[in-house]
Amino acid sequence: MGNAEPPPYQVVASDLRRRLAEGEWEVGAKLPSRAQLAQHYSVGPNVMQKAVERLIIEGLLDGRAGSGTYVTPPRERRRMIRSRHRERRGGSPFRADMAEIGSSGTWEASSEARTPAPESIARRLGIRPGDPTVRTTYEFLANGKPAQISTSWEPMAITGNTPILLPEMGPLAGKGVVERMRSIGIDIESWLELPRPARATEEQAALLGLSTGDLVLAIERTYYASDGRAVETADIVVPDRHWEVAYEFAVDRPSPPE
């Protein structure tokens, strides 16, 4: 997406989120009519309609037919648990995570092959800057609402000329990194995550239903094969407003005495 300007409806939606967050309208209050809001923002009715619909989808507003649009109560933060066992369930870890908390996990993805590895990504993957990778961007949804976004890189030296070149196409589409790599004879032995607090960029805010500058958790994740090679790395962004991330660790049982 680069430095392209966001669509007008995203600009309007972002400012409405800010006004809601600052308490301009109390919970249960009725917003001005969409015609009045459109006049305030100097946009057409279609742009205003799309902006309001986005906030309704995100759970910030409630549209009532024949009555108007109202401010909904703040949504409870949900817990996203990340643990070793999430990679042992087969299939998509995100879908399994959401199923455990009673939500439906889906996603949209777009891949680009032969993407030169940026220097920071090359360092994480143990390859040379500029080496070809498959770069995949994801938008993850819980019950149809934004839950997290991610950008993943896989070295084409590993997946090139295999059926799993594109993560979301082929016989193992959507099965997750561990299962896909296993299908080409690569066993993933470990994964490392480095979480850091961050502020949402304009692009991230638009995708996650936030305001620019809202708090997010940025997670740098890398998968390692049994031979020590890094086979995939990703930057994951989770909105702090809606989710808290918890890490679960198992305690190894002592070996029985001989």
N, C-alpha and C positions, 0 to 999 in steps of 0.2 A: 504493500500500500504506500510505502515511502512517505513523502511529505505532502501527499495529496490532501486537500481540504476535506473534512468529513461532510457527509450529506447534510443539508439544512435541517432535516428532522432530528438528527443526532445532536446538532448544536442546540436546538430548542429543548430537546429532552434533557440534555446535560444541565441547562440553566434551570429548568423546572426541578430537577433533582436537588440542585443547590438550594433553591428557595424552600423546598419541602424540608431538607435537612436543617435549614436555619429556622424552621418553625413559622414561616410566614403564614401557613394555614395549619390549624390544629387538627388532630385526628378527628375524623368525622365531619370536618368542615367541607362545604361545597365550593369547588373552584369556580372562577368566572367561566362563562360559557366559552366554548371553543372558538366562536366568532370573535369574542372579546380578546381571548388570548392570541388569536391569529393577528388581530389588529395591533396588539401590544408588541408582538415580535416581527411585525411587517412581513408576514409570510402568508401563503395561500391556505385555503381550508384543507387541502389534501396533505400538505406538510404538517399542519397542526394536528390533523387526525392521526397521522402516523406517529407523531411524537407522543401523543397521549396514549395511543394503543401500546406503544413500547413500555410506558410506565405502568400501564394496567397489567401487561404480561409479567413485568418484574414484581408485581405485588405492591407497588407504592400507591396506586390509585384504584378506585373501583368505579367502573362505568355502569350506571343504572339507566336502563332504557326509559325514556320519557321523563327522567328526573334530572340527570346531570352526572357530573364526575365528582367523586368524594375521596378524601384522604383516608387511607386504610391505616390500622394500627401497625406499629413497627413489627417487622418480621423477626421471629426468634432465630438466633444464630444456631445453626446445626453443626454437629461435630463430624468431621471427616477423619477417619482413623487410617493411618498408614502403618503397616506392620509387615514383618517377614512373610506371614502366612498369606498375604494378599496375592503373592506371586505363585502360590501353590494350588490355586483354585481352578486354573485353566481359564482360557478365554480372556476377555477384557477385564483388567483389574478395576477400572473405573465403574463398569457396569456392575461388577460384583460388590464394590464398595456401596454403591447406591442401593442395590437390592437389600443389603444388610440394614439399611435405615428406612426401608419401605418406600424408596423412590425408584423411578424409572430412569436409568442412565442412558443417554443417547449422545451422539456427537456428529459434527460436520467436520470434514477434513479436506485439505487440498495439498497435493504433493508436487514438488518440482525436482526432477532428476538433474544430475550434472551441475548442481549448485556448488560453486567454489566455497570451500570451508573458510569462514573468517578466522583470523588468527586465534581469538579466544576459544573458538569451537575446536579448531585444529589441536590446540594444546590439550583440551579435555579428551579428545579422541586419540591422541598420540599419533596424529598424521601431520603432513606438511600443510601450511597455509595455502589455500588455492586448490588442494586436492578435491576431486569431485565427491559430492555427497548427495543424498536424497533429503531434501528439506520438506518437512510436513508441518502444516499449521492446523491446529485443532481448536474447535469451540465445543466444550463439553456442557451438556444440559442435564439438569435434574428436574424431572417432571416438566420438561419443556422450557425451563428457566435457566439463565446462565449460571454455571457453577464454577468453571475454571477455564482457562485457555492455556495452550501449550504450543511450543515450537520445538520440533524434534529434528535431529540430524543423524543420519546413518552413513558410514563410509561406503561408497560404491565398490571399493576394493573387496568388501565383504559380501554385499548383496547383489552386485552387478551380475547379469546373466543367470539369475535365479528367479524362481516363481514369486519370491517375496520382495522383489525390488521396490515396489510401491506398497507401503503398509496397508492401505485401505483398498487394494485391488488384489485379484488372484484368489487362490483356494483358501488362504488363511487371512483374508481381509478381516480386520477388526479383532483378531485373536490376541493381540498384545505382543510385546517384544519377545518375551521368554519363549512362548510357543512357536512364534514365527522362526526365531533363530534355531530352535531345536530341530525344526523341519529340514534345515540345511546342515545339520551335524554340528551345531555350535551350542554347547551347554553353558548357560549363564549361571555363574556361581554366586555373584554378589551384585549389589547395587548400592550406590552412595548418594545421599541427598544432603544438600547444603541449603537450609532455609534462611532467608533474610527478610526483615521487614522492608517494605518499599512503598512508594507512592505511585498510584496509577497514572500512566501516561494518557494522553488524549485518546490514542487508539485503543488502549486497554480498557479505558473507562467506557468507551462507546460499545465495546463488545460485551462487557460484564455488567452493564446497567449501573454504572457508578458515575460520580463526578470526578473530573480530572483532579488528581492530587489526593484522592481517597486512599486510605491505608489498604495495602494488599500484602500477601505473603508471597514472595518470589522464591521458588524452589529450583535449585540447580541439581538435576538428577543424571547419573551416569550408570549404565549397566556394564558389567565386566564378565567376560567369558572365563572358563576354568583355566585357560592358558594366560590370563592376565590382560588380554586385549580389551579395550573399551569398544563396544559394538554399537552403542547408541548413547546419545546425550540429549537432554531436553531442558528447556526453561519453562517452568510451570508457574502460572500466576493464579492465586486464589483470593477472591474478595473477602477481606476481613469483616465487612459489614454483615455478611450472610453465613460465613463459615469459620469455625475454629478448627485448626488442624492438630490432631493428637498423634503421637508416635507410641506404638505398642511394641514391647520387646518381651520375648519369651526367655524364661530362665532355664538353662540346660540342667537336666536332672543328673545327679552324680552317678557314675557307673557303679553297678553293684559290685561288692567285694568278691574277689575270686576265691 
